[in-house]
Amino acid sequence: MKPLLATLLLILLCISLQANDSIQVKINQLSFSAKDSIQFACRIPNYATQGLAAVTLNVWIQDLESKQTWKFRYPVLNGECDASLAIDSAIKPGKYAVNFIVQKGLFRLRGLVKNHYKEKSLNYLMIVKGKKSFFNTVDLGSANNFTIKNVLFEDEAFFVFTPPGKVKRNELLIDVAAPLDSTFEPLAIFTQLIDVKPELNPNGNTGHPKYNFDFQKTYTNTTLPDVVVTYKGKKKIEQYDETYSNGLFKDNNAKVFDGLESDEIARASDIETFLQSKIPGLSITRSEIGESVIQWRQEPVVIYVDEFMMETGTPIPVAPSDVAMIKVYNPPASVNSGIGKSAESPSMGFSGAIAIYTKKGSFDNNTNRRFRFTFKGYTALEGIWR
């Protein structure tokens, strides 16, 4: 009987060691105050032999009392990830569980063109706030399916899919999913309990209550849906502006072109031609490598699509009939309003800015088209918990 018991204990001990060895996490401290930072280092031993050279680390912080959960995620490359989260003053004092969850793979997109489409590839533009936009082509499989692999970006990214070449109307109907946002089986979970502004008892015991992390109840999808809002008594363009214009883009000094109740934009051969016909002093030329160069009074113009800044020279990925609204900020106005010196474009100087907004939500009356998507990316390595 004793040898059998000893064998069972040895087996249980080995299982425990394997589970702990699958992920190693170090945190700088266990008791924090507001404005402190949680600094952590994650290591995956033997990542190469396990095929885990590129995985995702989810960090889910849960309030032990209210069960409110904050979710962050980071890429883990070659078994290593070092990051920090500054604690915002809005975080209430209390006891929290920091759950480190390893998920297979990095961010990728899987898509399918659902309507009739003869081309063998798709163009796509990925725009990340504050970063350079990325324009590329993806090949389609025999079933008109495609995969965009291992994409790393912070915050969120806006994806626009278009057929090769210019079109006046984008008729694509695409289904796109990010496996990273789908239900997954964790490869490893490590939980650390911490205090924020703790009240220690005389024995120095933090007195953590019993905590069991429920992964299934905490999981939610992170694909960002369209906003659908309805209004009464206002023009469509005013309704759209109130719904989709944010922050500095709400500047009333901008000149607005209506693509909802006027067909003037839709009748243009392309967006560049329309802009050149409507904005005095705007010129569009081609560089030596064929990129569009848009200048206003001999200064480069910054183009935004749905408030995501595009890289200079990147083709505007919007068909004229898909435009809901265009906002034009004159060069002096763009600087005075802050658009020209926003965090997304700190070196813009005195150039103007043009913001192109696409039809979406209740303002897009064609439900048989779908080619624009916004996805949540990774957390900045020096992020904020708030």
Buried (B, 14 or more C-beta within 10 A) or exposed (E): EEEEEEEEEEEEEEEEEEEEEBBBBEBEEBEBEBEBBBBBBBBBEEBEEEEBEBBBBBBBBBBBEEEEBBBBBBBBEEBEBEBBBBBEEEBEEBBBBBBBBBBBBBBBBBBBBEEEBEEEEBBBBBBBBEBEBBBEEBEBEEEBEBEBEEBEBBBBBBBBBBBEEBBEEBBBBBEBBBBBBEEBEBBBBBBBBBBBBBEEEEEEEBEBEEEEBEBEEBBEEBBBEBEEEEEEEEEBBBBBBEBBBEEBBEBEBBEBBBBBEEEEBBEBEBBBEBBBEBBEEBEBEEEEEEBBEBBBBEBBBBBBBBBBBBBBBBBBBBBBBBBBBBBBBBBEBBBBBBBBBBEBBEEBBEBBBBBBBBBBBBBBEEEEBBBBBBBBBBBBEEBBBE
